[in-house]
Amino acid sequence: MIRAKIYHGLFYFYVALVFVFVFLPILTSFVFSFNSERFPTIPLGHFTLHWYTLAFTDADVWDAFKVSLIVSLSVAFIATFLGFCTAYTDYRYNFFGKSAYLALSLLPPTIPLVIMGLAMLALLARIGMSGKIISIIVSHVVLCSPFAMAIVRMRLAQIDPNLESAAWNLGASQWRTMREVIVPFCAPALISAFCLTAAVSFDEFAVAWFVSGLNKTVPVIILEILQGNTDPRINAIGSVVFVTSITLIILAQIIYMRKSTRKTLTGF
Amino acid sequence: MPIVVWQLVFFVFPLLFLLLMSFWLVKNYRMVPGFDSVNWIKMYGKGYFWDGYWRTLGYAGITTVITSVLAFPCAFALAFKVSPTVRRWAMFFLIVPFFTSYLVRIFSWQIFLNDNGIINVLLSSIGLGPFSMLNTFFGTVVGYLTLCLPLAVVLQLISLSNVDQRLIEAAHNLGCGSFRTVFAVIIPLAKIGIIVAAVFCFILSFGDFVSPYYLGGSKPPTLSILIIDTTKSGQQWPRAAVVAITMIVTLFAIMFTAIALAYRRRS
């Protein structure tokens, strides 16, 4: 009995250790964003908002936030739409070459980001599209739509397959069925796909670094600060980004859970 | 099928273009379309390219093993030793890191691993150190783990949660010890998930440039650092393309081998 308890304790201890490793850097960044010392180490200096003021009085940082916001919202919109179409096609139809179709839609995350960055830059530069906001959007949609597809596909797996046929039998056109049955059923998945792809795009730095040119996003600014000397502004910007992303994620999670439970209860 | 068009135009096409570009020439700092294998010959003839190649493979391989081994006890405990509520929360908290800036986390590790960083200050207060950890292989591995560990735990946890509990009980009833149950019953049953997790660790650490650069000190370079250096300094894009294509081919070969291994039926 005692041995079993010790084992149990050891397991808990190990899990705790893993979580400490995972969250230590995130929390540290928070703490040091308020620390007065120029060189971040212990013992801590006093509390200050200096790094926040320094970071957010910089016009470049504001511009980067603007670019990031435009990019991530557009990416989320397009990627969610594409992801939904792919997921629905996979759910509804069987056709020749379907596995190639799925591979094409799910493969992008397996290509290293540096290579995607180089490939996108090479192509976009050739057709005169590099260094624009649209070039970041296009590349990010490639990276993000597989995630959207996966989320929507999971939701579609829960749908009652007879529902659609029932709607058709009752005289609804294919479009109307899509609009009034499928899309409302998928709504929670669509919203969380939107939030997740927005968050992924908001954090992506490698491809953005290659293709963005002068339209830097927030992570590209962070990367450039990182290349210079130790600079606690990273912690300030990083904390703001973190709070933004986490808010999006939690929102997505809450909406998904609330909507999907309610919908199933009311018979959907 | 809008996604097919989109992915063809902006995913397959760029990669094919990369392949094409690897045969182009650079004259007077400008790329000239052509069909010449000179970039391949030049790049494959360079000692530093092959050093980088094997180093990157080695780093990714070691990281994959370390991550899988470190993740397993955690995933195991979360799958079998805790209540479903705890498991759900753990899952949620393991997904959170994906949406925090990897760069910021790496910067935090610099604060820890620096010669005057938190760890060394703590160690010196008990009379140890200083140890140099930044710009070493150890630093690189810490970075890779930051990237891979949460994902590995999540993927392993998903496959362990799908293991049929009755089979584990059956093993116990038949007198199989705890350790033997893990290795003879649970791991074979969760094989696919464990391998998929390992493949993702490999993909991520093989392609990542941030950890070897900002925690490992960038010298000697890995292949992704080589790509960046070749692209950003000067116009040697065709040679960077050679490195990139080599990386993709290597990755796909390893991915397919691993997946085939995962789905192989036991004879």
Interface residues (C-beta under 8 A of the other chain):
Chain A: H8 F11 Y12 Y14 V15 V18 F19 F21 V22 F23 L24 P25 I26 T28 S29 F32 F39 P40 T41 I42 F81 L82 G83 C85 T86 T89 Y101 L104 S105 L107 P108 T110 I111 P112 L113 V114 I115 M116 L118 A119 M120 L121 A122 L123 R126 V138 S139 V141 V142 S145 M149 L196 A199 V200 D203 F205 A206 F210 P219 I222 L223 L226 T230 I234 N235 I237 G238 V241 F242 S245 I246 L248 I249 Q253
Chain B: M1 P2 I3 V4 W6 Q7 L8 F10 F11 V12 F13 P14 L15 F17 L18 M21 L70 A71 P73 C74 F76 A77 L78 K81 V82 A90 F92 F93 L94 I95 V96 P97 F98 F99 T100 S101 Y102 L103 V104 R105 I106 F107 S108 W109 Q110 I111 F112 N114 N116 G117 I118 V121 L122 L145 T146 L149 P150 V153 I203 F206 G207 D208 F209 Y214 S224 I227 I228 T231 W237 A240 A241 A244 M247 I248 L251 M255
